[in-house]
Amino acid sequence: MQTLSQIFIDLTRKKPEPQDREEPSYSMLGGCTGFVSFWLAFAIPFMVYGSNTLFFLLYTWPFFIALLPVSVLIGIAFSMLFGGSLWKTLPLTGLSVICLFWAIFSFLSGW
């Protein structure tokens, strides 16, 4: 039977086990990229068609609001896919979200 002092000595002599390293969080970068890309895509119809776009969006806003979480998820997916590489995540997320937004806008407007 070991005494308390022997147990304490054994505990202090053991080498610490290597701790698991945590992966950096790429989702924050991707989420922010998707969010900014959504608002950029939202501004493009206003730049192309002017203030009349507001009346169109007044009746179709649920379709475009539904694209916000999709845009964030697209940004997170690209960020995870490329391991947090900003130079690959930004253009691909932006292009994907703008194309998705423009496709919904075109289908709803019939242009």
Jmol script that loads the backbone (N, CA, C; Angstrom):
load data "model"
ATOM      1  N   MET A   1       0.833  -1.173   0.000  1.00  0.00           N
ATOM      2  CA  MET A   1       0.000   0.000   0.000  1.00  0.00           C
ATOM      3  C   MET A   1       0.881   1.241   0.000  1.00  0.00           C
ATOM      4  N   GLN A   2       0.531   2.179  -0.854  1.00  0.00           N
ATOM      5  CA  GLN A   2       1.324   3.390  -0.979  1.00  0.00           C
ATOM      6  C   GLN A   2       0.827   4.455  -0.014  1.00  0.00           C
ATOM      7  N   THR A   3       1.766   5.214   0.451  1.00  0.00           N
ATOM      8  CA  THR A   3       1.381   6.328   1.309  1.00  0.00           C
ATOM      9  C   THR A   3       1.063   7.532   0.439  1.00  0.00           C
ATOM     10  N   LEU A   4       0.505   8.508   1.056  1.00  0.00           N
ATOM     11  CA  LEU A   4       0.113   9.714   0.335  1.00  0.00           C
ATOM     12  C   LEU A   4       1.321  10.427  -0.255  1.00  0.00           C
ATOM     13  N   SER A   5       2.425  10.438   0.435  1.00  0.00           N
ATOM     14  CA  SER A   5       3.620  11.107  -0.078  1.00  0.00           C
ATOM     15  C   SER A   5       4.191  10.371  -1.288  1.00  0.00           C
ATOM     16  N   GLN A   6       4.087   9.040  -1.310  1.00  0.00           N
ATOM     17  CA  GLN A   6       4.574   8.279  -2.462  1.00  0.00           C
ATOM     18  C   GLN A   6       3.693   8.540  -3.691  1.00  0.00           C
ATOM     19  N   ILE A   7       2.399   8.647  -3.495  1.00  0.00           N
ATOM     20  CA  ILE A   7       1.487   8.944  -4.614  1.00  0.00           C
ATOM     21  C   ILE A   7       1.785  10.330  -5.165  1.00  0.00           C
ATOM     22  N   PHE A   8       2.015  11.293  -4.277  1.00  0.00           N
ATOM     23  CA  PHE A   8       2.320  12.651  -4.715  1.00  0.00           C
ATOM     24  C   PHE A   8       3.624  12.690  -5.500  1.00  0.00           C
ATOM     25  N   ILE A   9       4.612  11.963  -5.070  1.00  0.00           N
ATOM     26  CA  ILE A   9       5.897  11.916  -5.775  1.00  0.00           C
ATOM     27  C   ILE A   9       5.723  11.288  -7.147  1.00  0.00           C
ATOM     28  N   ASP A  10       4.926  10.217  -7.231  1.00  0.00           N
ATOM     29  CA  ASP A  10       4.687   9.571  -8.514  1.00  0.00           C
ATOM     30  C   ASP A  10       3.951  10.504  -9.479  1.00  0.00           C
ATOM     31  N   LEU A  11       3.029  11.285  -8.952  1.00  0.00           N
ATOM     32  CA  LEU A  11       2.285  12.206  -9.814  1.00  0.00           C
ATOM     33  C   LEU A  11       3.173  13.317 -10.347  1.00  0.00           C
ATOM     34  N   THR A  12       4.097  13.775  -9.537  1.00  0.00           N
ATOM     35  CA  THR A  12       4.957  14.861  -9.984  1.00  0.00           C
ATOM     36  C   THR A  12       6.040  14.390 -10.934  1.00  0.00           C
ATOM     37  N   ARG A  13       6.376  13.139 -10.923  1.00  0.00           N
ATOM     38  CA  ARG A  13       7.431  12.624 -11.797  1.00  0.00           C
ATOM     39  C   ARG A  13       6.923  12.279 -13.194  1.00  0.00           C
ATOM     40  N   LYS A  14       5.615  12.100 -13.326  1.00  0.00           N
ATOM     41  CA  LYS A  14       5.084  11.732 -14.639  1.00  0.00           C
ATOM     42  C   LYS A  14       5.230  12.898 -15.597  1.00  0.00           C
ATOM     43  N   LYS A  15       5.585  12.556 -16.803  1.00  0.00           N
ATOM     44  CA  LYS A  15       5.678  13.586 -17.833  1.00  0.00           C
ATOM     45  C   LYS A  15       4.265  13.954 -18.286  1.00  0.00           C
ATOM     46  N   PRO A  16       4.036  15.219 -18.495  1.00  0.00           N
ATOM     47  CA  PRO A  16       2.690  15.603 -18.959  1.00  0.00           C
ATOM     48  C   PRO A  16       2.437  15.087 -20.377  1.00  0.00           C
ATOM     49  N   GLU A  17       1.222  14.644 -20.577  1.00  0.00           N
ATOM     50  CA  GLU A  17       0.851  14.144 -21.900  1.00  0.00           C
ATOM     51  C   GLU A  17       0.663  15.323 -22.849  1.00  0.00           C
ATOM     52  N   PRO A  18       1.042  15.132 -24.099  1.00  0.00           N
ATOM     53  CA  PRO A  18       0.833  16.239 -25.040  1.00  0.00           C
ATOM     54  C   PRO A  18      -0.658  16.506 -25.221  1.00  0.00           C
ATOM     55  N   GLN A  19      -1.007  17.758 -25.154  1.00  0.00           N
ATOM     56  CA  GLN A  19      -2.410  18.123 -25.286  1.00  0.00           C
ATOM     57  C   GLN A  19      -2.785  18.201 -26.762  1.00  0.00           C
ATOM     58  N   ASP A  20      -4.032  17.918 -27.006  1.00  0.00           N
ATOM     59  CA  ASP A  20      -4.531  18.017 -28.379  1.00  0.00           C
ATOM     60  C   ASP A  20      -4.579  19.485 -28.787  1.00  0.00           C
ATOM     61  N   ARG A  21      -4.020  19.762 -29.951  1.00  0.00           N
ATOM     62  CA  ARG A  21      -4.078  21.123 -30.457  1.00  0.00           C
ATOM     63  C   ARG A  21      -5.439  21.357 -31.094  1.00  0.00           C
ATOM     64  N   GLU A  22      -5.982  22.498 -30.836  1.00  0.00           N
ATOM     65  CA  GLU A  22      -7.276  22.830 -31.415  1.00  0.00           C
ATOM     66  C   GLU A  22      -7.078  23.457 -32.786  1.00  0.00           C
ATOM     67  N   GLU A  23      -7.978  23.124 -33.679  1.00  0.00           N
ATOM     68  CA  GLU A  23      -7.955  23.719 -35.006  1.00  0.00           C
ATOM     69  C   GLU A  23      -8.421  25.170 -34.892  1.00  0.00           C
ATOM     70  N   PRO A  24      -7.825  26.047 -35.652  1.00  0.00           N
ATOM     71  CA  PRO A  24      -8.317  27.434 -35.633  1.00  0.00           C
ATOM     72  C   PRO A  24      -9.724  27.503 -36.214  1.00  0.00           C
ATOM     73  N   SER A  25     -10.480  28.466 -35.770  1.00  0.00           N
ATOM     74  CA  SER A  25     -11.860  28.599 -36.218  1.00  0.00           C
ATOM     75  C   SER A  25     -11.901  29.338 -37.547  1.00  0.00           C
ATOM     76  N   TYR A  26     -12.221  28.602 -38.591  1.00  0.00           N
ATOM     77  CA  TYR A  26     -12.345  29.207 -39.907  1.00  0.00           C
ATOM     78  C   TYR A  26     -13.759  29.718 -40.141  1.00  0.00           C
ATOM     79  N   SER A  27     -14.693  29.334 -39.290  1.00  0.00           N
ATOM     80  CA  SER A  27     -16.082  29.682 -39.541  1.00  0.00           C
ATOM     81  C   SER A  27     -16.348  31.179 -39.367  1.00  0.00           C
ATOM     82  N   MET A  28     -15.608  31.830 -38.502  1.00  0.00           N
ATOM     83  CA  MET A  28     -15.830  33.267 -38.314  1.00  0.00           C
ATOM     84  C   MET A  28     -15.455  34.044 -39.576  1.00  0.00           C
ATOM     85  N   LEU A  29     -14.310  33.722 -40.148  1.00  0.00           N
ATOM     86  CA  LEU A  29     -13.890  34.363 -41.394  1.00  0.00           C
ATOM     87  C   LEU A  29     -14.899  34.087 -42.506  1.00  0.00           C
ATOM     88  N   GLY A  30     -15.308  32.846 -42.637  1.00  0.00           N
ATOM     89  CA  GLY A  30     -16.263  32.492 -43.682  1.00  0.00           C
ATOM     90  C   GLY A  30     -17.630  33.108 -43.472  1.00  0.00           C
ATOM     91  N   GLY A  31     -18.081  33.145 -42.222  1.00  0.00           N
ATOM     92  CA  GLY A  31     -19.376  33.752 -41.931  1.00  0.00           C
ATOM     93  C   GLY A  31     -19.401  35.236 -42.242  1.00  0.00           C
ATOM     94  N   CYS A  32     -18.332  35.915 -41.864  1.00  0.00           N
ATOM     95  CA  CYS A  32     -18.246  37.354 -42.163  1.00  0.00           C
ATOM     96  C   CYS A  32     -18.147  37.599 -43.665  1.00  0.00           C
ATOM     97  N   THR A  33     -17.413  36.748 -44.355  1.00  0.00           N
ATOM     98  CA  THR A  33     -17.296  36.882 -45.805  1.00  0.00           C
ATOM     99  C   THR A  33     -18.651  36.678 -46.479  1.00  0.00           C
ATOM    100  N   GLY A  34     -19.392  35.675 -46.057  1.00  0.00           N
ATOM    101  CA  GLY A  34     -20.723  35.438 -46.617  1.00  0.00           C
ATOM    102  C   GLY A  34     -21.682  36.571 -46.325  1.00  0.00           C
ATOM    103  N   PHE A  35     -21.602  37.119 -45.111  1.00  0.00           N
ATOM    104  CA  PHE A  35     -22.480  38.223 -44.722  1.00  0.00           C
ATOM    105  C   PHE A  35     -22.206  39.473 -45.561  1.00  0.00           C
ATOM    106  N   VAL A  36     -20.941  39.820 -45.716  1.00  0.00           N
ATOM    107  CA  VAL A  36     -20.576  40.992 -46.518  1.00  0.00           C
ATOM    108  C   VAL A  36     -20.925  40.769 -47.991  1.00  0.00           C
ATOM    109  N   SER A  37     -20.718  39.552 -48.483  1.00  0.00           N
ATOM    110  CA  SER A  37     -21.059  39.248 -49.877  1.00  0.00           C
ATOM    111  C   SER A  37     -22.560  39.364 -50.120  1.00  0.00           C
ATOM    112  N   PHE A  38     -23.364  38.972 -49.131  1.00  0.00           N
ATOM    113  CA  PHE A  38     -24.814  39.106 -49.269  1.00  0.00           C
ATOM    114  C   PHE A  38     -25.210  40.568 -49.440  1.00  0.00           C
ATOM    115  N   TRP A  39     -24.657  41.452 -48.608  1.00  0.00           N
ATOM    116  CA  TRP A  39     -25.031  42.863 -48.701  1.00  0.00           C
ATOM    117  C   TRP A  39     -24.490  43.507 -49.961  1.00  0.00           C
ATOM    118  N   LEU A  40     -23.350  43.040 -50.424  1.00  0.00           N
ATOM    119  CA  LEU A  40     -22.839  43.517 -51.712  1.00  0.00           C
ATOM    120  C   LEU A  40     -23.772  43.080 -52.841  1.00  0.00           C
ATOM    121  N   ALA A  41     -24.202  41.836 -52.811  1.00  0.00           N
ATOM    122  CA  ALA A  41     -25.125  41.336 -53.828  1.00  0.00           C
ATOM    123  C   ALA A  41     -26.479  42.042 -53.731  1.00  0.00           C
ATOM    124  N   PHE A  42     -26.874  42.395 -52.532  1.00  0.00           N
ATOM    125  CA  PHE A  42     -28.141  43.106 -52.338  1.00  0.00           C
ATOM    126  C   PHE A  42     -28.084  44.514 -52.934  1.00  0.00           C
ATOM    127  N   ALA A  43     -26.901  45.110 -52.950  1.00  0.00           N
ATOM    128  CA  ALA A  43     -26.759  46.476 -53.462  1.00  0.00           C
ATOM    129  C   ALA A  43     -26.674  46.527 -54.991  1.00  0.00           C
ATOM    130  N   ILE A  44     -26.279  45.437 -55.618  1.00  0.00           N
ATOM    131  CA  ILE A  44     -26.085  45.441 -57.074  1.00  0.00           C
ATOM    132  C   ILE A  44     -27.369  45.759 -57.847  1.00  0.00           C
ATOM    133  N   PRO A  45     -28.541  45.160 -57.526  1.00  0.00           N
ATOM    134  CA  PRO A  45     -29.757  45.542 -58.273  1.00  0.00           C
ATOM    135  C   PRO A  45     -30.114  47.018 -58.134  1.00  0.00           C
ATOM    136  N   PHE A  46     -29.809  47.618 -56.990  1.00  0.00           N
ATOM    137  CA  PHE A  46     -30.057  49.052 -56.825  1.00  0.00           C
ATOM    138  C   PHE A  46     -29.153  49.867 -57.729  1.00  0.00           C
ATOM    139  N   MET A  47     -27.921  49.410 -57.903  1.00  0.00           N
ATOM    140  CA  MET A  47     -27.006  50.138 -58.789  1.00  0.00           C
ATOM    141  C   MET A  47     -27.396  49.968 -60.256  1.00  0.00           C
ATOM    142  N   VAL A  48     -27.920  48.803 -60.605  1.00  0.00           N
ATOM    143  CA  VAL A  48     -28.262  48.532 -62.007  1.00  0.00           C
ATOM    144  C   VAL A  48     -29.610  49.146 -62.384  1.00  0.00           C
ATOM    145  N   TYR A  49     -30.639  48.941 -61.533  1.00  0.00           N
ATOM    146  CA  TYR A  49     -31.998  49.355 -61.892  1.00  0.00           C
ATOM    147  C   TYR A  49     -32.483  50.599 -61.153  1.00  0.00           C
ATOM    148  N   GLY A  50     -31.732  51.098 -60.225  1.00  0.00           N
ATOM    149  CA  GLY A  50     -32.109  52.324 -59.528  1.00  0.00           C
ATOM    150  C   GLY A  50     -33.092  52.089 -58.397  1.00  0.00           C
ATOM    151  N   SER A  51     -33.782  53.155 -58.028  1.00  0.00           N
ATOM    152  CA  SER A  51     -34.659  53.109 -56.855  1.00  0.00           C
ATOM    153  C   SER A  51     -35.945  52.308 -57.095  1.00  0.00           C
ATOM    154  N   ASN A  52     -36.282  52.007 -58.350  1.00  0.00           N
ATOM    155  CA  ASN A  52     -37.471  51.189 -58.608  1.00  0.00           C
ATOM    156  C   ASN A  52     -37.314  49.767 -58.074  1.00  0.00           C
ATOM    157  N   THR A  53     -36.097  49.367 -57.813  1.00  0.00           N
ATOM    158  CA  THR A  53     -35.846  48.040 -57.252  1.00  0.00           C
ATOM    159  C   THR A  53     -36.486  47.917 -55.877  1.00  0.00           C
ATOM    160  N   LEU A  54     -36.609  49.018 -55.164  1.00  0.00           N
ATOM    161  CA  LEU A  54     -37.189  48.991 -53.828  1.00  0.00           C
ATOM    162  C   LEU A  54     -38.629  48.501 -53.860  1.00  0.00           C
ATOM    163  N   PHE A  55     -39.402  48.914 -54.852  1.00  0.00           N
ATOM    164  CA  PHE A  55     -40.794  48.465 -54.959  1.00  0.00           C
ATOM    165  C   PHE A  55     -40.878  46.978 -55.276  1.00  0.00           C
ATOM    166  N   PHE A  56     -39.955  46.496 -56.083  1.00  0.00           N
ATOM    167  CA  PHE A  56     -39.917  45.061 -56.376  1.00  0.00           C
ATOM    168  C   PHE A  56     -39.561  44.260 -55.124  1.00  0.00           C
ATOM    169  N   LEU A  57     -38.575  44.734 -54.384  1.00  0.00           N
ATOM    170  CA  LEU A  57     -38.145  44.025 -53.179  1.00  0.00           C
ATOM    171  C   LEU A  57     -39.164  44.126 -52.048  1.00  0.00           C
ATOM    172  N   LEU A  58     -40.059  45.097 -52.118  1.00  0.00           N
ATOM    173  CA  LEU A  58     -41.087  45.236 -51.101  1.00  0.00           C
ATOM    174  C   LEU A  58     -41.987  44.007 -51.049  1.00  0.00           C
ATOM    175  N   TYR A  59     -42.237  43.394 -52.193  1.00  0.00           N
ATOM    176  CA  TYR A  59     -43.114  42.231 -52.248  1.00  0.00           C
ATOM    177  C   TYR A  59     -42.364  40.904 -52.230  1.00  0.00           C
ATOM    178  N   THR A  60     -41.105  40.916 -52.517  1.00  0.00           N
ATOM    179  CA  THR A  60     -40.346  39.660 -52.623  1.00  0.00           C
ATOM    180  C   THR A  60     -39.263  39.520 -51.554  1.00  0.00           C
ATOM    181  N   TRP A  61     -39.303  40.343 -50.501  1.00  0.00           N
ATOM    182  CA  TRP A  61     -38.236  40.344 -49.507  1.00  0.00           C
ATOM    183  C   TRP A  61     -38.024  38.997 -48.816  1.00  0.00           C
ATOM    184  N   PRO A  62     -39.043  38.145 -48.600  1.00  0.00           N
ATOM    185  CA  PRO A  62     -38.742  36.873 -47.913  1.00  0.00           C
ATOM    186  C   PRO A  62     -37.768  35.983 -48.688  1.00  0.00           C
ATOM    187  N   PHE A  63     -37.817  36.038 -50.011  1.00  0.00           N
ATOM    188  CA  PHE A  63     -36.896  35.223 -50.808  1.00  0.00           C
ATOM    189  C   PHE A  63     -35.453  35.674 -50.617  1.00  0.00           C
ATOM    190  N   PHE A  64     -35.277  36.975 -50.528  1.00  0.00           N
ATOM    191  CA  PHE A  64     -33.926  37.502 -50.407  1.00  0.00           C
ATOM    192  C   PHE A  64     -33.393  37.410 -48.981  1.00  0.00           C
ATOM    193  N   ILE A  65     -34.271  37.542 -47.996  1.00  0.00           N
ATOM    194  CA  ILE A  65     -33.837  37.354 -46.608  1.00  0.00           C
ATOM    195  C   ILE A  65     -33.442  35.905 -46.373  1.00  0.00           C
ATOM    196  N   ALA A  66     -34.095  34.971 -47.064  1.00  0.00           N
ATOM    197  CA  ALA A  66     -33.748  33.551 -46.925  1.00  0.00           C
ATOM    198  C   ALA A  66     -32.359  33.252 -47.481  1.00  0.00           C
ATOM    199  N   LEU A  67     -31.847  34.121 -48.345  1.00  0.00           N
ATOM    200  CA  LEU A  67     -30.502  33.916 -48.890  1.00  0.00           C
ATOM    201  C   LEU A  67     -29.397  34.314 -47.913  1.00  0.00           C
ATOM    202  N   LEU A  68     -29.732  35.056 -46.873  1.00  0.00           N
ATOM    203  CA  LEU A  68     -28.708  35.486 -45.918  1.00  0.00           C
ATOM    204  C   LEU A  68     -28.053  34.309 -45.194  1.00  0.00           C
ATOM    205  N   PRO A  69     -28.807  33.398 -44.580  1.00  0.00           N
ATOM    206  CA  PRO A  69     -28.122  32.259 -43.945  1.00  0.00           C
ATOM    207  C   PRO A  69     -27.434  31.340 -44.952  1.00  0.00           C
ATOM    208  N   VAL A  70     -27.989  31.255 -46.145  1.00  0.00           N
ATOM    209  CA  VAL A  70     -27.348  30.444 -47.185  1.00  0.00           C
ATOM    210  C   VAL A  70     -26.007  31.063 -47.561  1.00  0.00           C
ATOM    211  N   SER A  71     -25.961  32.374 -47.652  1.00  0.00           N
ATOM    212  CA  SER A  71     -24.712  33.064 -47.985  1.00  0.00           C
ATOM    213  C   SER A  71     -23.663  32.854 -46.903  1.00  0.00           C
ATOM    214  N   VAL A  72     -24.075  32.927 -45.654  1.00  0.00           N
ATOM    215  CA  VAL A  72     -23.142  32.705 -44.547  1.00  0.00           C
ATOM    216  C   VAL A  72     -22.621  31.271 -44.578  1.00  0.00           C
ATOM    217  N   LEU A  73     -23.496  30.316 -44.840  1.00  0.00           N
ATOM    218  CA  LEU A  73     -23.065  28.910 -44.921  1.00  0.00           C
ATOM    219  C   LEU A  73     -22.132  28.665 -46.102  1.00  0.00           C
ATOM    220  N   ILE A  74     -22.374  29.340 -47.213  1.00  0.00           N
ATOM    221  CA  ILE A  74     -21.461  29.226 -48.362  1.00  0.00           C
ATOM    222  C   ILE A  74     -20.086  29.755 -47.987  1.00  0.00           C
ATOM    223  N   GLY A  75     -20.049  30.879 -47.286  1.00  0.00           N
ATOM    224  CA  GLY A  75     -18.776  31.437 -46.840  1.00  0.00           C
ATOM    225  C   GLY A  75     -18.047  30.505 -45.876  1.00  0.00           C
ATOM    226  N   ILE A  76     -18.773  29.911 -44.955  1.00  0.00           N
ATOM    227  CA  ILE A  76     -18.166  28.975 -44.005  1.00  0.00           C
ATOM    228  C   ILE A  76     -17.649  27.747 -44.732  1.00  0.00           C
ATOM    229  N   ALA A  77     -18.422  27.242 -45.684  1.00  0.00           N
ATOM    230  CA  ALA A  77     -17.999  26.046 -46.426  1.00  0.00           C
ATOM    231  C   ALA A  77     -16.724  26.298 -47.218  1.00  0.00           C
ATOM    232  N   PHE A  78     -16.648  27.426 -47.903  1.00  0.00           N
ATOM    233  CA  PHE A  78     -15.429  27.734 -48.660  1.00  0.00           C
ATOM    234  C   PHE A  78     -14.237  27.968 -47.738  1.00  0.00           C
ATOM    235  N   SER A  79     -14.487  28.609 -46.606  1.00  0.00           N
ATOM    236  CA  SER A  79     -13.400  28.856 -45.662  1.00  0.00           C
ATOM    237  C   SER A  79     -12.860  27.545 -45.090  1.00  0.00           C
ATOM    238  N   MET A  80     -13.744  26.630 -44.764  1.00  0.00           N
ATOM    239  CA  MET A  80     -13.305  25.317 -44.254  1.00  0.00           C
ATOM    240  C   MET A  80     -12.621  24.514 -45.357  1.00  0.00           C
ATOM    241  N   LEU A  81     -13.133  24.602 -46.565  1.00  0.00           N
ATOM    242  CA  LEU A  81     -12.566  23.857 -47.686  1.00  0.00           C
ATOM    243  C   LEU A  81     -11.139  24.296 -47.988  1.00  0.00           C
ATOM    244  N   PHE A  82     -10.891  25.594 -47.924  1.00  0.00           N
ATOM    245  CA  PHE A  82      -9.569  26.117 -48.249  1.00  0.00           C
ATOM    246  C   PHE A  82      -8.699  26.355 -47.026  1.00  0.00           C
ATOM    247  N   GLY A  83      -9.116  25.876 -45.860  1.00  0.00           N
ATOM    248  CA  GLY A  83      -8.301  25.974 -44.659  1.00  0.00           C
ATOM    249  C   GLY A  83      -8.074  27.396 -44.183  1.00  0.00           C
ATOM    250  N   GLY A  84      -9.036  28.268 -44.376  1.00  0.00           N
ATOM    251  CA  GLY A  84      -8.934  29.637 -43.910  1.00  0.00           C
ATOM    252  C   GLY A  84      -8.165  30.565 -44.834  1.00  0.00           C
ATOM    253  N   SER A  85      -7.849  30.113 -46.035  1.00  0.00           N
ATOM    254  CA  SER A  85      -7.130  30.972 -46.978  1.00  0.00           C
ATOM    255  C   SER A  85      -8.045  32.107 -47.442  1.00  0.00           C
ATOM    256  N   LEU A  86      -7.674  33.307 -47.056  1.00  0.00           N
ATOM    257  CA  LEU A  86      -8.512  34.470 -47.353  1.00  0.00           C
ATOM    258  C   LEU A  86      -8.576  34.761 -48.843  1.00  0.00           C
ATOM    259  N   TRP A  87      -7.479  34.547 -49.545  1.00  0.00           N
ATOM    260  CA  TRP A  87      -7.415  34.894 -50.972  1.00  0.00           C
ATOM    261  C   TRP A  87      -8.227  33.953 -51.838  1.00  0.00           C
ATOM    262  N   LYS A  88      -8.542  32.766 -51.359  1.00  0.00           N
ATOM    263  CA  LYS A  88      -9.410  31.864 -52.113  1.00  0.00           C
ATOM    264  C   LYS A  88     -10.853  31.985 -51.654  1.00  0.00           C
ATOM    265  N   THR A  89     -11.048  32.239 -50.361  1.00  0.00           N
ATOM    266  CA  THR A  89     -12.399  32.301 -49.805  1.00  0.00           C
ATOM    267  C   THR A  89     -13.157  33.530 -50.286  1.00  0.00           C
ATOM    268  N   LEU A  90     -12.517  34.687 -50.273  1.00  0.00           N
ATOM    269  CA  LEU A  90     -13.200  35.931 -50.629  1.00  0.00           C
ATOM    270  C   LEU A  90     -13.776  35.931 -52.045  1.00  0.00           C
ATOM    271  N   PRO A  91     -12.971  35.672 -53.068  1.00  0.00           N
ATOM    272  CA  PRO A  91     -13.563  35.761 -54.409  1.00  0.00           C
ATOM    273  C   PRO A  91     -14.586  34.668 -54.703  1.00  0.00           C
ATOM    274  N   LEU A  92     -14.343  33.457 -54.224  1.00  0.00           N
ATOM    275  CA  LEU A  92     -15.297  32.386 -54.517  1.00  0.00           C
ATOM    276  C   LEU A  92     -16.609  32.570 -53.765  1.00  0.00           C
ATOM    277  N   THR A  93     -16.543  33.013 -52.533  1.00  0.00           N
ATOM    278  CA  THR A  93     -17.775  33.287 -51.796  1.00  0.00           C
ATOM    279  C   THR A  93     -18.528  34.441 -52.435  1.00  0.00           C
ATOM    280  N   GLY A  94     -17.808  35.505 -52.752  1.00  0.00           N
ATOM    281  CA  GLY A  94     -18.453  36.656 -53.382  1.00  0.00           C
ATOM    282  C   GLY A  94     -19.109  36.301 -54.706  1.00  0.00           C
ATOM    283  N   LEU A  95     -18.398  35.580 -55.536  1.00  0.00           N
ATOM    284  CA  LEU A  95     -18.945  35.183 -56.835  1.00  0.00           C
ATOM    285  C   LEU A  95     -20.147  34.259 -56.682  1.00  0.00           C
ATOM    286  N   SER A  96     -20.060  33.296 -55.783  1.00  0.00           N
ATOM    287  CA  SER A  96     -21.167  32.356 -55.579  1.00  0.00           C
ATOM    288  C   SER A  96     -22.411  33.053 -55.049  1.00  0.00           C
ATOM    289  N   VAL A  97     -22.242  33.922 -54.075  1.00  0.00           N
ATOM    290  CA  VAL A  97     -23.391  34.609 -53.483  1.00  0.00           C
ATOM    291  C   VAL A  97     -24.009  35.583 -54.473  1.00  0.00           C
ATOM    292  N   ILE A  98     -23.185  36.298 -55.218  1.00  0.00           N
ATOM    293  CA  ILE A  98     -23.720  37.230 -56.212  1.00  0.00           C
ATOM    294  C   ILE A  98     -24.479  36.478 -57.305  1.00  0.00           C
ATOM    295  N   CYS A  99     -23.947  35.366 -57.761  1.00  0.00           N
ATOM    296  CA  CYS A  99     -24.651  34.565 -58.782  1.00  0.00           C
ATOM    297  C   CYS A  99     -25.960  33.997 -58.242  1.00  0.00           C
ATOM    298  N   LEU A 100     -25.947  33.539 -57.003  1.00  0.00           N
ATOM    299  CA  LEU A 100     -27.167  33.009 -56.396  1.00  0.00           C
ATOM    300  C   LEU A 100     -28.211  34.112 -56.227  1.00  0.00           C
ATOM    301  N   PHE A 101     -27.783  35.251 -55.752  1.00  0.00           N
ATOM    302  CA  PHE A 101     -28.693  36.382 -55.571  1.00  0.00           C
ATOM    303  C   PHE A 101     -29.252  36.834 -56.911  1.00  0.00           C
ATOM    304  N   TRP A 102     -28.388  36.922 -57.904  1.00  0.00           N
ATOM    305  CA  TRP A 102     -28.828  37.383 -59.213  1.00  0.00           C
ATOM    306  C   TRP A 102     -29.779  36.382 -59.873  1.00  0.00           C
ATOM    307  N   ALA A 103     -29.553  35.099 -59.654  1.00  0.00           N
ATOM    308  CA  ALA A 103     -30.459  34.079 -60.203  1.00  0.00           C
ATOM    309  C   ALA A 103     -31.853  34.205 -59.592  1.00  0.00           C
ATOM    310  N   ILE A 104     -31.927  34.388 -58.273  1.00  0.00           N
ATOM    311  CA  ILE A 104     -33.231  34.560 -57.624  1.00  0.00           C
ATOM    312  C   ILE A 104     -33.899  35.842 -58.113  1.00  0.00           C
ATOM    313  N   PHE A 105     -33.139  36.898 -58.211  1.00  0.00           N
ATOM    314  CA  PHE A 105     -33.690  38.177 -58.688  1.00  0.00           C
ATOM    315  C   PHE A 105     -34.214  38.034 -60.124  1.00  0.00           C
ATOM    316  N   SER A 106     -33.473  37.357 -60.962  1.00  0.00           N
ATOM    317  CA  SER A 106     -33.904  37.184 -62.356  1.00  0.00           C
ATOM    318  C   SER A 106     -35.136  36.303 -62.468  1.00  0.00           C
ATOM    319  N   PHE A 107     -35.187  35.227 -61.710  1.00  0.00           N
ATOM    320  CA  PHE A 107     -36.354  34.340 -61.750  1.00  0.00           C
ATOM    321  C   PHE A 107     -37.609  35.043 -61.256  1.00  0.00           C
ATOM    322  N   LEU A 108     -37.477  35.836 -60.193  1.00  0.00           N
ATOM    323  CA  LEU A 108     -38.645  36.493 -59.648  1.00  0.00           C
ATOM    324  C   LEU A 108     -39.126  37.665 -60.517  1.00  0.00           C
ATOM    325  N   SER A 109     -38.193  38.339 -61.141  1.00  0.00           N
ATOM    326  CA  SER A 109     -38.577  39.499 -61.948  1.00  0.00           C
ATOM    327  C   SER A 109     -38.953  39.116 -63.377  1.00  0.00           C
ATOM    328  N   GLY A 110     -38.568  37.964 -63.828  1.00  0.00           N
ATOM    329  CA  GLY A 110     -38.901  37.524 -65.170  1.00  0.00           C
ATOM    330  C   GLY A 110     -38.087  38.172 -66.249  1.00  0.00           C
ATOM    331  N   TRP A 111     -36.936  38.744 -65.903  1.00  0.00           N
ATOM    332  CA  TRP A 111     -36.096  39.413 -66.903  1.00  0.00           C
ATOM    333  C   TRP A 111     -35.123  38.450 -67.476  1.00  0.00           C
TER     334      TRP A 111
END
end "model"
wireframe off; spacefill off
backbone 0.3
color backbone group
